[in-house]
Amino acid sequence: MALAAMLSRGAGVFDVRRHLGTKTRYAYRLAVPGAPSIYKQPDPEGYEPVHLWLMARHGTRWPTSDRMLQINSLESLFQDSRNTADHPWLSNWTAPFPDVGFLGGELHPIGADELWGLAYRLRKRFPSLAGLEYLPKRFPVVSTQVARTAASASAFTAGFFPEVGSAADPADDSPSVNPAAPSLAARGAGAAAGGGPGVRAAEEKVVVEVEEERVAVMDVDAAGRPRLRAADAAGGLLSAADELDASLREVPAVKRPQAVAMSMAPKAADPLLRFFDVCPAYAQHDEYTEKWMGGWMQGNWSALVPALEKRLGLSRDMDPCEVEALWQLCLLEAGLEGVGNRACSLFTPQEAMQLEWVDDIHLLETQSWGADINYRIAAPLLRDAALSLKGAAAAASSAPGTAAPAGRLLFAHCETLVPLATLMGLFRPPAPQPPDASAAAINAAVSAAAAQRHLLQVDTLEDLSMLVNDLHRLNDQDARKAATGGKARAKGRLGSEDSHSCYPGRAPVDPDAVPPPEGWYPMFPNDDSRLFKGSRLAPYAANMALVLYRRREGRAAGAAASGSPQHLVRLLYNEQVLPVPGCGAAGSGSDCDLDEFLELMEGKMDADALDRLCGPAATAARAAAATGGLRGDGGASLMFDRKGVPSKSLRHRPGGFVRGGGGSTGVGGSGGDGKVVVEGAAEAGSGVGGKVGGDVAAAS
């Protein structure tokens, strides 16, 4: 295959399809080393599954509209490239997305297959759950209000629930569906008009043609079989125009997918699955992180410019943003089309791994271990999982799916799953030592999670701006430009994953204007054997599941003695069994006692987490959480008072922005108590949870 042209490392062959970060197809995801497959790991002996809680990312999608525009912009780059001898595809390359309006960000057919296949495998693995009769309260399905996640949920439920037999082939004798025979209607109209023989003859000819067309349409049933006409069955006493075809009342051989109810909350008010959109503090933190990350990322892209200019035979200088756009084209071709001999062939394996590493560092800093606020805002989702397990366990004496739901199926985004996995303690990289550092420097180094501690003295957004300007003046602005060969590069633009610094239409900003925080360095080196990889943590259709097992009683308990835990929790990640971080595995193998699991998660999922981190919730939402927790849409419609007046004060602590100030009433209390007070969106924002500075990462 053409991808094999991207050379080998050691005994293996480098396959770029496994190095596409969060744009990796599920089939090419990286496994967790040493973790068994759920299909090879039997249920704990003496236990039966009684509940499945699943959180899945949507399947493989088309690039977002902005990414499409970014890829389309490569047309000018390829027109200026002269090396068509080595890369003949350059001469006839055209922008692949002439119309981005309908296709951008939508679920690709591959993505629908991914979710259907996942569901079908889980259905076979847990037949006692999936085989239960579907009822909306037995299997709640929740999706974000985004087409690709809703379509992914539909594909999953089609594979998870068995097809059902239809009622009789649709038939309706009402006039609107089965109108009177055209011959009768025409004769009545002709008589009323008093038409002569010529008119009546023309009308009858039309009637015959209409009748023939009508009969032809009815010739086959829903399964494609020839229909038995009532006239044939009754010896010619009835005509097809006088009565519906008799076979319309036969039950067809085909079955239909199970119809499934789905709930979702508005995108701007969904603290369960889109907590990143309803937290102004996270938006402020993310905006700042994107600014200094943008410069660091462009520095890495710039390092590849000389080699790419030579391979392309460029007649002009190459912009670092064009390097990133070229990488996005490689992600598209290798991920969706399985093609590696065009854009991907312009990168060596080492360069592809460098670009993958840059994307993974960005993922860590904006959604994972880079700052506490990145993942602590996932507390409502973890709480939802715990409440689901606890509710199912409370129905101990009932059959699965009777007194409590047998499953809870949620579908969202990379920005939903990664914080949840991080909050649970998964995929944490070991803190590395800075490269070429002395012993004193190593002792003085700060971790990535505490990298922004220098912002502790910041009290307002204006102070933050002044501090950034001071840092800018203290750094040599020409350092990175010298590293790129001294060429004057076009200035990049700032943004985040789906509102990117290199997208057209963004105001240019010097990438050196906001340097990384003092003492910052990547949390992990560019080592291909690292655990934290987007292609392992969050490929398309990535999923996390918690399976609740109940101990059987009597003989069926087998080896599960009476002293064994009543309930066990098994953690699944991308269909592999992982130990629950911190659990003593009191149960069987890597399974965790439910009581111990709930105790481990207690400090991570308190109901007031978003209050403390982001701003106060409405009183009604807190009351709803106290009386039953997050259900359905997660209380999204009640969680935030979108008419709240934002405060004027803002300060920062490691892990995110917190509020201080002179207010003495409301949630969060007064000045120096360290609690969070509400803060709305800044200048270009749109209220609580709105876009800060006009740009917040679009869920991917």
Secondary structure, DSSP 8 states (H G I E B T S, - for coil): -GGGGS-EETTEE--GGG--GGG--GGG----TT--BTTTS---TTEEEEEEEEEEE---B---HHHHHHHHTHHHHHHTB--TTT-GGGGG---S-S--TTTTT-B-HHHHHHHHHHHHHHHHH-HHHHTS---TTTS-EEE-SSHHHHHHHHHHHHHHS--EE-SSS----STTTS---HHHHHHHHHHHHT--HHHHHHHHHHHHHHHHHHHHHTTB-TTS-B---HHHHTTTSS-TTTS--GGGGS--S-EE------B---GGG-TTT-GGGS-HHHHHHHHHHHHHHHHHHHHHHHHTHHHHHHHHTBSS---HHHHHHHHHHHHHIIIII---SSGGGGS-HHHHHHHHHHHHHHHHHHHSTT-HHHHHTTHHHHHHHHHHHHHHHH-TTS-TTTSS-SEEEEEE-HHHHHHHHHHTTTT-------TT--HHHHHH---GGGTTGGGTT--SHHHHHHHHHHHHHHS-TTHHHHHTTS------B--BTTB-TTSTTS-B--TTSS---TT---SS-S-TT-S--HHHHS-TT-EEEEEEEEE--GGGGTT--TTS-SEEEEEEETTEEE--TT----SSTT-EEHHHHHHHHGGG--TTHHHHHH----HHHHHHHHTT-S-TTTTHHHH--TT----S--EEETTEEE--SS--SSTT-SGGG---------TT--STT--STT------
